[in-house]
Amino acid sequence: MTETAAIFDELANINREAPEDPTMLRLSLDAKARVNIVLFDRGGKNRITVETNDHNFNPKTTLTPETLNLVIKLYI
């Protein structure tokens, strides 16, 4: 797609310029594999009774851990 190619071309230009420009700050975004959110029992001890599952049958939800990737132009 032409629009997508233009975005990646601009990112390549910015990434090429960033190391030499002291006013640019580069951060990174990366999404990881989804993690099931569920009450697992790993044989630990607790002071209160907690209902847990010993298998991963029906997770309550899933979460995708992410990090951030930005190039920020600092105006100093």
Order of alpha helices (4+ residues) and beta strands (2+ residues): alpha-beta-beta-beta-beta-beta-beta
